[in-house]
Amino acid sequence: MNEKLVSRFNARKNEDGTDYWTVYDVSTGLPAVVNGTTLDALGMEEADDLVDLLNAQYTRHGGTTH
């Protein structure tokens, strides 16, 4: 199966002129929130790692975020 088909989360560089990144929910376009924490103001590698973890969890749970 193509990994792109099950990717719910992605990362994008913040547009505020900083080097920070935000993990966002592809289906809503909104920043991802985990345990009440918005996943923003992250380094590129940290954001990439979180995207991988969230997408793996999403896939493991059959396409749900719970």
Secondary structure, DSSP 8 states (H G I E B T S, - for coil): --GGGG--EEEEE-SSSSS-EEEEETTT-SB-EETTEE--SB-HHHHHHHHHHHHHHHHHTTS---
